[in-house]
C-alpha cells in the first residue's frame, strides 16, 4: 500500500467540490429537499419528537427554524432536524456508497443558510456540494467500514461541514480545516441497530450539528490535521476504510465537467430499510399477477448478504423491526399490494395471514445478487403454491434507483403524503412544495422560512391547546 504523502487527500476533495454547479443540479437539490421535508415532518410526530422537545427545553431559544419547535440557535437546530429524516426509513440513499446524505446535509445547510441569510442559489449549491462529499467518502470508506460503522453518520459530518463551508464562503485552506475538524468528530457504530432505542437518529443529528460547528470553527481560525482522511492515525485507518491511493485519487479528483453525484441518489417509495425494498418489489410484482397468498406453500428469497445481515427478522415485534424485516416486507406486499405507513403498525405485525406467510419463507444469499452488490440492490422471490405450480419474480434495480427512478411528480406525491400524515393540509403542503420547487429560479428564500415557520407555529398552538385540555380534564 502506497499513500500519497505530498498532497493531502482533503485537498483533492476540496478542489473537486469547487467545480461548476448548473441549474439542473440545483433543481435536483430542490427535489431532495422536498423529499427530506416530508420525511422530517413525519419524524417529528414520533416518540423522537417528544424526546427532542424535552431536550430543547434545556437549550437556548433562537431564531432558526426547527421542525416542530419554535426555534433554536443554528447548531442546535441542525442537531434537531438532523435527527428526524430517518425515523420512518423513507430517507434518500446513494446505493453504492450506502449513505443517506440528506439526513445530515440538509439540516446543517438549512440552519446555516437561515443564519447567514443566504440566497436560494447558495443553499442549493451547498446541498449539491454536501451530497457530493458524503457520497464520495462513502465510496472511499467501502464495505469494511460499513460493516461496523454507521456510514451515514460517519461520512455525514464531513458532508455537513462541506455544505456549511460553502455557505460561509470559506477559502480552500479554511475548507480543508473544516474537513479536518469534521473528521475529529466522526462517529456512529452499528450496535444501534442491534438494540432498541433512538441512538441511530441521535448519530445523524450529531453529524449535522458537528459539521456546522466544524465549519464555524474553521472560519474562526481553528486548524486541524489536513491528512485526516489518509493519515496513519487518520479516519480511514481508524475505521477500516479503503487506503488505496490510486482509487482515492480517482474518486476525489473530479474533472470540472463530471456530473454531480446527487443525481445518483435513490428515493425510497416504501417505509422500510433500503435492503428490504428489492424483496418488497418482487412481492408486489407477483401480487399484481393475482397470486393468492393463502395458497402459498413456501417462499424462497435470494438476495445479497448485507440484506440478510440487516433484515432477517422472521418475527418482528416492533414497528422498527418490521421495517427491517425481509419476511414481513414480502408477506405484507403479497397480501395488500402495497407497503405503506400502516404496514408496520403493531396490528399489522400481528396480522395472522402475514404471520403465517413469514414462517413459510426461507432466505438465501443469491450468487448473482451478491456479485452485483452494492452497485445493484437485487432479489429473486420464488413461490411454491399448494397446487404444485411455481412463480418467480426478480428485481435488479429497485424502484427509486436511477435506472428505475421515481419521477419528480412521484417524489412530490410521496412528500405530500408524508406531510398530510404530519398534519399539513393539502393546500399548505402544496404551497411548501411549490416554494421549494421555485428556489432554483428565485434567489429570494424568505418564502421558504415563512411557510415552514407558519406551520410550526400552528402545530405548537395545537400542541399547547391539547396539553391545556388534558390538564383541565
PARO-602704 format. One record per residue (C-alpha): x, y, z. Coordinates in Angstrom, 1 decimal. Last residue first. Layout:
{east=X | north=Y | up=Z}
...
END
This chain:
{east=-59.7 | north=17.2 | up=32.4}
{east=-58.1 | north=20.6 | up=32.8}
{east=-54.6 | north=19.2 | up=32.4}
{east=-55.5 | north=17.3 | up=29.1}
{east=-57.2 | north=20.4 | up=27.7}
{east=-54.1 | north=22.5 | up=28.4}
{east=-51.9 | north=19.9 | up=26.8}
{east=-54.1 | north=19.8 | up=23.7}
{east=-54.1 | north=23.6 | up=23.5}
{east=-50.4 | north=23.7 | up=23.7}
{east=-50.0 | north=21.1 | up=21.0}
{east=-52.4 | north=22.9 | up=18.7}
{east=-50.5 | north=26.2 | up=19.3}
{east=-47.2 | north=24.5 | up=18.6}
{east=-48.6 | north=23.0 | up=15.4}
{east=-49.8 | north=26.4 | up=14.2}
{east=-46.4 | north=27.9 | up=14.9}
{east=-44.7 | north=25.1 | up=13.0}
{east=-46.9 | north=25.7 | up=10.0}
{east=-46.2 | north=29.4 | up=9.9}
{east=-42.5 | north=28.7 | up=10.5}
{east=-42.1 | north=26.5 | up=7.5}
{east=-44.0 | north=28.7 | up=5.0}
{east=-42.2 | north=31.9 | up=6.3}
{east=-38.8 | north=30.2 | up=6.1}
{east=-39.5 | north=29.1 | up=2.5}
{east=-40.9 | north=32.5 | up=1.5}
{east=-37.8 | north=34.2 | up=2.6}
{east=-35.5 | north=32.4 | up=0.2}
{east=-35.1 | north=35.0 | up=-2.5}
{east=-32.9 | north=34.0 | up=-5.5}
{east=-35.9 | north=32.5 | up=-7.4}
{east=-35.3 | north=30.2 | up=-10.3}
{east=-33.7 | north=27.3 | up=-8.4}
{east=-35.9 | north=28.0 | up=-5.4}
{east=-39.2 | north=27.6 | up=-7.2}
{east=-39.5 | north=23.9 | up=-6.5}
{east=-39.1 | north=24.6 | up=-2.8}
{east=-42.0 | north=27.2 | up=-2.8}
{east=-44.2 | north=24.8 | up=-4.8}
{east=-43.6 | north=22.1 | up=-2.3}
{east=-44.4 | north=24.3 | up=0.6}
{east=-47.6 | north=25.7 | up=-1.1}
{east=-48.7 | north=22.1 | up=-2.0}
{east=-48.3 | north=21.1 | up=1.6}
{east=-50.3 | north=24.1 | up=2.8}
{east=-53.1 | north=23.4 | up=0.3}
{east=-53.3 | north=19.8 | up=1.2}
{east=-53.4 | north=20.5 | up=4.9}
{east=-50.4 | north=19.5 | up=6.9}
{east=-50.9 | north=17.3 | up=10.0}
{east=-47.9 | north=15.0 | up=9.8}
{east=-49.7 | north=12.3 | up=7.8}
{east=-50.5 | north=15.0 | up=5.3}
{east=-46.8 | north=16.0 | up=5.1}
{east=-45.9 | north=12.3 | up=4.5}
{east=-48.5 | north=12.0 | up=1.7}
{east=-47.5 | north=15.3 | up=0.2}
{east=-43.8 | north=14.2 | up=0.2}
{east=-44.7 | north=11.0 | up=-1.6}
{east=-46.7 | north=12.9 | up=-4.2}
{east=-43.7 | north=15.3 | up=-4.7}
{east=-41.4 | north=12.3 | up=-5.3}
{east=-44.0 | north=10.8 | up=-7.7}
{east=-44.2 | north=14.0 | up=-9.6}
{east=-40.4 | north=14.2 | up=-9.9}
{east=-40.5 | north=10.7 | up=-11.4}
{east=-39.4 | north=7.8 | up=-9.2}
{east=-36.5 | north=6.2 | up=-11.0}
{east=-35.7 | north=2.7 | up=-12.3}
{east=-32.2 | north=3.1 | up=-13.6}
{east=-31.5 | north=5.9 | up=-11.2}
{east=-32.9 | north=3.9 | up=-8.3}
{east=-36.4 | north=4.6 | up=-7.0}
{east=-37.9 | north=1.2 | up=-7.8}
{east=-35.2 | north=-1.4 | up=-7.4}
{east=-32.6 | north=-2.2 | up=-10.0}
{east=-32.2 | north=-6.0 | up=-10.4}
{east=-35.6 | north=-7.2 | up=-9.3}
{east=-36.7 | north=-10.7 | up=-10.0}
{east=-40.0 | north=-12.6 | up=-9.9}
{east=-40.9 | north=-16.2 | up=-9.6}
{east=-44.0 | north=-18.5 | up=-9.7}
{east=-44.3 | north=-22.2 | up=-9.1}
{east=-47.3 | north=-24.5 | up=-9.6}
{east=-47.8 | north=-27.6 | up=-7.3}
{east=-51.4 | north=-26.9 | up=-6.3}
{east=-50.3 | north=-25.6 | up=-2.9}
{east=-48.1 | north=-23.0 | up=-4.5}
{east=-44.3 | north=-22.8 | up=-4.4}
{east=-43.2 | north=-19.2 | up=-4.7}
{east=-39.8 | north=-17.9 | up=-5.7}
{east=-38.5 | north=-14.4 | up=-5.0}
{east=-35.4 | north=-13.0 | up=-6.6}
{east=-33.5 | north=-10.0 | up=-5.2}
{east=-31.3 | north=-7.1 | up=-6.2}
{east=-29.6 | north=-4.0 | up=-4.8}
{east=-27.2 | north=-3.1 | up=-7.6}
{east=-23.8 | north=-1.3 | up=-7.5}
{east=-23.5 | north=-2.6 | up=-3.9}
{east=-24.0 | north=-5.6 | up=-4.7}
{east=-23.8 | north=-7.2 | up=-8.1}
{east=-21.8 | north=-10.3 | up=-7.0}
{east=-24.1 | north=-10.9 | up=-4.1}
{east=-27.2 | north=-10.6 | up=-6.2}
{east=-25.9 | north=-13.1 | up=-8.7}
{east=-24.7 | north=-15.5 | up=-6.0}
{east=-28.0 | north=-15.4 | up=-4.1}
{east=-27.6 | north=-15.5 | up=-0.3}
{east=-30.5 | north=-17.5 | up=1.0}
{east=-33.7 | north=-16.7 | up=2.9}
{east=-36.5 | north=-19.1 | up=3.6}
{east=-40.2 | north=-18.1 | up=3.9}
{east=-43.1 | north=-20.2 | up=5.2}
{east=-43.0 | north=-18.6 | up=8.7}
{east=-43.4 | north=-15.1 | up=7.3}
{east=-46.5 | north=-16.3 | up=5.4}
{east=-48.2 | north=-17.4 | up=8.7}
{east=-47.6 | north=-14.1 | up=10.3}
{east=-48.8 | north=-12.3 | up=7.3}
{east=-52.1 | north=-14.2 | up=7.3}
{east=-52.5 | north=-13.7 | up=11.1}
{east=-51.9 | north=-9.9 | up=11.1}
{east=-49.8 | north=-9.4 | up=14.2}
{east=-47.2 | north=-7.2 | up=12.6}
{east=-50.1 | north=-5.2 | up=11.0}
{east=-51.7 | north=-4.6 | up=14.4}
{east=-48.5 | north=-3.2 | up=15.8}
{east=-48.1 | north=-0.8 | up=12.8}
{east=-45.5 | north=-1.9 | up=10.3}
{east=-47.6 | north=-1.8 | up=7.1}
{east=-49.6 | north=1.2 | up=8.1}
{east=-47.1 | north=3.6 | up=6.6}
{east=-47.4 | north=2.0 | up=3.3}
{east=-46.2 | north=-1.3 | up=1.7}
{east=-48.5 | north=-2.1 | up=-1.2}
{east=-50.4 | north=-4.9 | up=-2.8}
{east=-52.0 | north=-6.0 | up=0.4}
{east=-51.3 | north=-9.7 | up=1.0}
{east=-48.2 | north=-10.1 | up=-1.2}
{east=-46.8 | north=-6.8 | up=0.0}
{east=-47.4 | north=-7.7 | up=3.6}
{east=-45.7 | north=-11.1 | up=3.3}
{east=-42.7 | north=-9.8 | up=1.4}
{east=-42.0 | north=-6.9 | up=3.7}
{east=-42.6 | north=-9.0 | up=6.7}
{east=-40.1 | north=-11.6 | up=5.7}
{east=-37.5 | north=-9.1 | up=4.7}
{east=-37.8 | north=-7.5 | up=8.1}
{east=-36.1 | north=-4.2 | up=8.8}
{east=-39.2 | north=-2.0 | up=8.7}
{east=-41.0 | north=-4.5 | up=10.8}
{east=-38.2 | north=-4.4 | up=13.4}
{east=-38.8 | north=-0.6 | up=13.6}
{east=-42.5 | north=-1.2 | up=14.0}
{east=-41.9 | north=-3.6 | up=16.9}
{east=-42.2 | north=-7.3 | up=17.4}
{east=-40.8 | north=-8.6 | up=14.1}
{east=-40.9 | north=-12.4 | up=13.8}
{east=-39.0 | north=-13.5 | up=10.8}
{east=-36.4 | north=-10.7 | up=11.0}
{east=-33.5 | north=-11.3 | up=8.6}
{east=-33.1 | north=-7.6 | up=7.7}
{east=-29.6 | north=-6.3 | up=8.3}
{east=-27.4 | north=-9.4 | up=7.9}
{east=-29.6 | north=-10.8 | up=5.1}
{east=-29.5 | north=-7.5 | up=3.2}
{east=-25.7 | north=-7.5 | up=3.6}
{east=-25.5 | north=-11.0 | up=2.2}
{east=-27.2 | north=-10.3 | up=-1.1}
{east=-30.7 | north=-11.6 | up=-2.1}
{east=-32.5 | north=-14.9 | up=-2.8}
{east=-35.9 | north=-15.2 | up=-1.3}
{east=-37.7 | north=-18.6 | up=-1.1}
{east=-41.4 | north=-18.9 | up=-0.4}
{east=-43.4 | north=-22.0 | up=0.6}
{east=-47.0 | north=-23.3 | up=0.4}
{east=-48.6 | north=-20.2 | up=-1.0}
{east=-52.3 | north=-20.8 | up=-1.5}
{east=-53.5 | north=-18.2 | up=1.1}
{east=-51.4 | north=-15.5 | up=-0.6}
{east=-53.5 | north=-15.8 | up=-3.8}
{east=-51.3 | north=-14.6 | up=-6.7}
{east=-53.2 | north=-12.3 | up=-9.0}
{east=-50.3 | north=-11.2 | up=-11.2}
{east=-50.1 | north=-7.9 | up=-9.4}
{east=-49.3 | north=-9.8 | up=-6.2}
{east=-46.3 | north=-11.3 | up=-8.0}
{east=-44.9 | north=-7.9 | up=-9.0}
{east=-45.6 | north=-6.6 | up=-5.5}
{east=-43.6 | north=-9.5 | up=-4.0}
{east=-40.5 | north=-8.7 | up=-6.1}
{east=-40.9 | north=-5.0 | up=-5.2}
{east=-41.0 | north=-5.8 | up=-1.5}
{east=-37.9 | north=-8.1 | up=-1.7}
{east=-36.0 | north=-5.4 | up=-3.6}
{east=-37.0 | north=-2.8 | up=-1.0}
{east=-35.8 | north=-4.7 | up=2.1}
{east=-32.2 | north=-3.5 | up=1.8}
{east=-33.5 | north=0.0 | up=1.6}
{east=-34.8 | north=-0.3 | up=5.1}
{east=-38.6 | north=0.2 | up=5.1}
{east=-41.1 | north=3.0 | up=4.6}
{east=-41.7 | north=2.5 | up=0.9}
{east=-41.0 | north=4.6 | up=-2.2}
{east=-37.4 | north=5.4 | up=-1.3}
{east=-35.6 | north=7.9 | up=-3.5}
{east=-32.2 | north=7.0 | up=-4.9}
{east=-29.2 | north=9.3 | up=-5.3}
{east=-27.2 | north=9.2 | up=-8.5}
{east=-28.1 | north=12.7 | up=-9.5}
{east=-26.6 | north=14.0 | up=-6.2}
{east=-23.4 | north=12.6 | up=-7.7}
{east=-22.5 | north=15.8 | up=-9.5}
{east=-21.7 | north=15.2 | up=-13.2}
{east=-18.1 | north=15.5 | up=-14.2}
{east=-17.3 | north=18.5 | up=-16.3}
{east=-14.7 | north=20.1 | up=-14.0}
{east=-12.8 | north=16.8 | up=-13.6}
{east=-13.2 | north=15.0 | up=-10.2}
{east=-10.1 | north=14.3 | up=-8.1}
{east=-11.5 | north=12.6 | up=-5.1}
{east=-12.7 | north=9.3 | up=-6.6}
{east=-9.8 | north=8.7 | up=-9.0}
{east=-7.3 | north=9.9 | up=-6.4}
{east=-8.8 | north=7.6 | up=-3.8}
{east=-8.6 | north=4.7 | up=-6.1}
{east=-4.9 | north=5.3 | up=-6.7}
{east=-4.2 | north=5.9 | up=-3.0}
{east=-5.8 | north=2.6 | up=-1.9}
{east=-6.5 | north=3.4 | up=1.8}
{east=-10.0 | north=1.9 | up=2.0}
{east=-11.6 | north=2.3 | up=5.4}
{east=-11.3 | north=0.1 | up=8.4}
{east=-12.4 | north=2.8 | up=10.8}
{east=-9.1 | north=4.0 | up=12.3}
{east=-7.1 | north=3.9 | up=9.0}
{east=-9.8 | north=5.8 | up=7.2}
{east=-10.1 | north=8.5 | up=9.9}
{east=-6.5 | north=9.2 | up=10.4}
{east=-3.7 | north=7.7 | up=12.5}
{east=-1.5 | north=6.8 | up=9.6}
{east=-3.0 | north=9.7 | up=7.7}
{east=-5.4 | north=9.1 | up=4.8}
{east=-8.5 | north=11.0 | up=5.7}
{east=-7.4 | north=13.5 | up=8.3}
{east=-4.3 | north=14.4 | up=6.3}
{east=-5.1 | north=18.1 | up=6.9}
{east=-4.9 | north=17.7 | up=10.6}
{east=-6.9 | north=20.5 | up=12.1}
{east=-7.0 | north=24.3 | up=12.4}
{east=-9.2 | north=26.8 | up=14.2}
{east=-9.2 | north=30.2 | up=12.6}
{east=-12.8 | north=31.4 | up=13.2}
{east=-13.9 | north=30.2 | up=9.8}
{east=-12.5 | north=26.8 | up=10.7}
{east=-14.5 | north=26.9 | up=13.9}
{east=-17.7 | north=27.8 | up=12.1}
{east=-17.2 | north=25.0 | up=9.5}
{east=-16.5 | north=22.4 | up=12.3}
{east=-19.6 | north=23.6 | up=14.2}
{east=-21.8 | north=23.1 | up=11.1}
{east=-20.4 | north=19.6 | up=10.6}
{east=-20.8 | north=18.8 | up=14.3}
{east=-24.5 | north=19.8 | up=14.2}
{east=-25.4 | north=17.7 | up=11.2}
{east=-23.3 | north=14.8 | up=12.4}
{east=-24.8 | north=14.9 | up=15.9}
{east=-28.3 | north=14.7 | up=14.5}
{east=-27.2 | north=11.8 | up=12.4}
{east=-25.9 | north=10.0 | up=15.5}
{east=-29.0 | north=10.8 | up=17.6}
{east=-31.2 | north=9.2 | up=14.9}
{east=-29.3 | north=5.9 | up=15.2}
{east=-29.3 | north=6.3 | up=19.0}
{east=-33.1 | north=6.2 | up=19.2}
{east=-33.6 | north=3.0 | up=21.1}
{east=-33.9 | north=-0.8 | up=20.7}
{east=-30.7 | north=-2.9 | up=20.3}
{east=-29.0 | north=-4.5 | up=17.3}
{east=-29.3 | north=-1.4 | up=15.0}
{east=-27.5 | north=0.9 | up=17.5}
{east=-24.6 | north=-1.5 | up=17.7}
{east=-23.8 | north=-0.2 | up=14.2}
{east=-21.3 | north=2.3 | up=15.3}
{east=-21.5 | north=6.1 | up=15.0}
{east=-18.7 | north=8.7 | up=15.0}
{east=-17.0 | north=11.4 | up=13.0}
{east=-15.9 | north=14.3 | up=15.4}
{east=-12.2 | north=14.6 | up=14.5}
{east=-13.2 | north=14.2 | up=10.9}
{east=-15.2 | north=17.3 | up=11.0}
{east=-12.2 | north=19.3 | up=12.2}
{east=-10.2 | north=18.0 | up=9.3}
{east=-13.0 | north=18.9 | up=6.8}
{east=-13.3 | north=22.4 | up=8.3}
{east=-9.5 | north=22.6 | up=8.0}
{east=-9.7 | north=21.8 | up=4.3}
{east=-12.4 | north=24.4 | up=3.9}
{east=-10.2 | north=27.0 | up=5.6}
{east=-7.4 | north=26.2 | up=3.2}
{east=-9.6 | north=26.4 | up=0.1}
{east=-11.4 | north=29.6 | up=1.1}
{east=-14.5 | north=29.7 | up=3.2}
{east=-17.6 | north=31.1 | up=1.5}
{east=-19.7 | north=30.6 | up=4.7}
{east=-22.3 | north=28.8 | up=2.7}
{east=-19.7 | north=26.6 | up=1.1}
{east=-18.2 | north=25.8 | up=4.5}
{east=-21.6 | north=24.8 | up=5.6}
{east=-22.1 | north=22.2 | up=2.8}
{east=-18.6 | north=20.9 | up=3.4}
{east=-19.1 | north=20.6 | up=7.1}
{east=-22.4 | north=18.7 | up=6.6}
{east=-20.7 | north=16.2 | up=4.2}
{east=-17.8 | north=15.6 | up=6.6}
{east=-20.2 | north=15.1 | up=9.5}
{east=-22.3 | north=12.8 | up=7.3}
{east=-19.5 | north=10.5 | up=6.4}
{east=-19.5 | north=9.0 | up=9.9}
{east=-23.3 | north=9.4 | up=10.5}
{east=-24.4 | north=7.9 | up=7.1}
{east=-21.7 | north=5.3 | up=7.3}
{east=-23.0 | north=3.7 | up=10.5}
{east=-19.8 | north=1.9 | up=11.2}
{east=-19.0 | north=-1.8 | up=11.6}
{east=-19.8 | north=-3.5 | up=8.2}
{east=-19.9 | north=-0.1 | up=6.6}
{east=-16.1 | north=0.4 | up=7.1}
{east=-15.3 | north=-2.9 | up=5.6}
{east=-17.7 | north=-2.2 | up=2.7}
{east=-16.0 | north=1.0 | up=1.5}
{east=-14.6 | north=4.2 | up=3.1}
{east=-14.0 | north=5.7 | up=-0.4}
{east=-17.5 | north=5.2 | up=-1.7}
{east=-19.0 | north=6.6 | up=1.5}
{east=-16.4 | north=9.4 | up=1.3}
{east=-17.5 | north=10.2 | up=-2.3}
{east=-21.2 | north=10.1 | up=-1.3}
{east=-20.8 | north=12.4 | up=1.7}
{east=-18.7 | north=14.9 | up=-0.1}
{east=-21.0 | north=15.0 | up=-3.2}
{east=-24.1 | north=15.4 | up=-1.1}
{east=-22.6 | north=18.3 | up=0.7}
{east=-21.6 | north=20.0 | up=-2.5}
{east=-25.0 | north=19.7 | up=-4.1}
{east=-26.7 | north=20.8 | up=-0.8}
{east=-24.4 | north=23.9 | up=-0.6}
{east=-25.3 | north=24.8 | up=-4.2}
{east=-29.0 | north=24.6 | up=-3.2}
{east=-28.4 | north=27.0 | up=-0.3}
{east=-26.3 | north=29.4 | up=-2.3}
{east=-28.8 | north=29.5 | up=-5.0}
{east=-31.6 | north=30.2 | up=-2.6}
{east=-29.6 | north=33.1 | up=-1.2}
{east=-28.0 | north=33.1 | up=2.2}
{east=-29.3 | north=35.0 | up=5.2}
{east=-26.3 | north=33.7 | up=7.2}
{east=-28.4 | north=32.2 | up=10.0}
{east=-31.0 | north=30.9 | up=7.5}
{east=-28.4 | north=29.3 | up=5.3}
{east=-26.5 | north=27.8 | up=8.2}
{east=-29.6 | north=26.1 | up=9.6}
{east=-30.8 | north=24.9 | up=6.2}
{east=-27.3 | north=23.6 | up=5.4}
{east=-27.0 | north=21.6 | up=8.6}
{east=-30.4 | north=20.1 | up=8.3}
{east=-29.9 | north=19.2 | up=4.5}
{east=-26.5 | north=17.7 | up=4.9}
{east=-27.2 | north=15.3 | up=7.7}
{east=-30.2 | north=13.2 | up=6.7}
{east=-29.8 | north=14.1 | up=3.1}
{east=-26.6 | north=12.1 | up=2.7}
{east=-28.2 | north=8.7 | up=3.4}
{east=-25.1 | north=6.7 | up=2.6}
{east=-24.8 | north=3.2 | up=1.2}
{east=-21.9 | north=4.4 | up=-1.1}
{east=-23.1 | north=2.1 | up=-3.9}
{east=-26.8 | north=2.9 | up=-3.4}
{east=-26.9 | north=6.5 | up=-2.5}
{east=-29.9 | north=6.9 | up=-0.2}
{east=-32.9 | north=9.1 | up=0.3}
{east=-34.8 | north=8.9 | up=3.6}
{east=-38.0 | north=6.8 | up=3.9}
{east=-36.9 | north=4.7 | up=6.9}
{east=-39.7 | north=6.1 | up=9.1}
{east=-37.4 | north=7.9 | up=11.6}
{east=-34.7 | north=8.5 | up=9.0}
{east=-35.1 | north=12.3 | up=8.5}
{east=-35.6 | north=13.4 | up=12.0}
{east=-32.3 | north=13.6 | up=14.0}
{east=-30.7 | north=16.1 | up=11.7}
{east=-33.6 | north=18.5 | up=12.3}
{east=-32.8 | north=18.6 | up=16.0}
{east=-29.0 | north=18.6 | up=15.6}
{east=-29.1 | north=21.3 | up=12.9}
{east=-31.4 | north=23.4 | up=15.1}
{east=-28.9 | north=23.0 | up=17.9}
{east=-26.1 | north=24.4 | up=15.8}
{east=-28.2 | north=27.2 | up=14.4}
{east=-29.7 | north=28.5 | up=17.7}
{east=-33.2 | north=27.3 | up=18.3}
{east=-36.8 | north=27.9 | up=17.2}
{east=-40.5 | north=27.5 | up=18.0}
{east=-40.4 | north=23.7 | up=17.6}
{east=-42.0 | north=21.1 | up=15.3}
{east=-39.3 | north=21.2 | up=12.6}
{east=-36.8 | north=23.8 | up=13.7}
{east=-36.4 | north=27.2 | up=12.1}
{east=-33.5 | north=29.3 | up=13.4}
{east=-34.4 | north=32.4 | up=15.5}
{east=-33.1 | north=31.1 | up=18.9}
{east=-34.1 | north=29.6 | up=22.2}
{east=-31.2 | north=28.4 | up=24.4}
{east=-31.3 | north=24.8 | up=25.2}
{east=-32.8 | north=22.9 | up=28.2}
{east=-36.4 | north=22.9 | up=26.8}
{east=-34.8 | north=21.6 | up=23.6}
{east=-34.1 | north=18.2 | up=25.2}
{east=-37.8 | north=17.8 | up=26.3}
{east=-38.9 | north=18.8 | up=22.8}
{east=-36.3 | north=16.4 | up=21.3}
{east=-37.7 | north=13.5 | up=23.3}
{east=-41.2 | north=14.2 | up=22.2}
{east=-40.2 | north=14.4 | up=18.6}
{east=-38.3 | north=11.1 | up=19.0}
{east=-41.6 | north=9.4 | up=20.1}
{east=-42.9 | north=10.2 | up=16.6}
{east=-44.6 | north=13.3 | up=15.2}
{east=-41.2 | north=14.9 | up=14.5}
{east=-40.4 | north=12.1 | up=12.0}
{east=-43.4 | north=12.9 | up=9.9}
{east=-42.1 | north=16.4 | up=9.4}
{east=-38.6 | north=15.1 | up=8.7}
{east=-39.6 | north=12.6 | up=6.0}
{east=-41.8 | north=15.1 | up=4.1}
{east=-39.2 | north=17.8 | up=4.2}
{east=-36.5 | north=15.4 | up=3.2}
{east=-38.3 | north=14.6 | up=-0.1}
{east=-38.8 | north=18.3 | up=-0.9}
{east=-35.1 | north=19.0 | up=-0.2}
{east=-34.0 | north=16.2 | up=-2.5}
{east=-36.2 | north=17.7 | up=-5.2}
{east=-34.6 | north=21.1 | up=-4.6}
{east=-31.2 | north=19.5 | up=-4.9}
{east=-32.3 | north=18.1 | up=-8.3}
{east=-33.3 | north=21.6 | up=-9.5}
{east=-30.0 | north=22.9 | up=-8.3}
{east=-28.1 | north=20.4 | up=-10.4}
{east=-30.3 | north=21.1 | up=-13.4}
{east=-29.5 | north=24.8 | up=-13.0}
{east=-25.7 | north=24.2 | up=-13.1}
{east=-22.9 | north=23.8 | up=-10.5}
{east=-19.4 | north=24.4 | up=-11.6}
{east=-16.4 | north=22.7 | up=-9.9}
{east=-15.4 | north=23.8 | up=-6.5}
{east=-16.1 | north=20.5 | up=-4.7}
{east=-13.3 | north=18.8 | up=-6.7}
{east=-10.8 | north=21.3 | up=-5.1}
{east=-12.0 | north=20.3 | up=-1.6}
{east=-11.7 | north=16.6 | up=-2.4}
{east=-8.2 | north=16.8 | up=-3.7}
{east=-7.0 | north=19.0 | up=-0.9}
{east=-8.5 | north=16.6 | up=1.7}
{east=-6.4 | north=13.8 | up=0.2}
{east=-3.4 | north=15.6 | up=1.4}
{east=-0.8 | north=16.1 | up=-1.3}
{east=2.8 | north=15.0 | up=-0.9}
{east=2.2 | north=11.9 | up=1.2}
{east=0.2 | north=10.0 | up=-1.4}
{east=0.0 | north=6.6 | up=0.3}
{east=1.4 | north=3.4 | up=-1.0}
{east=0.0 | north=0.0 | up=0.0}
END
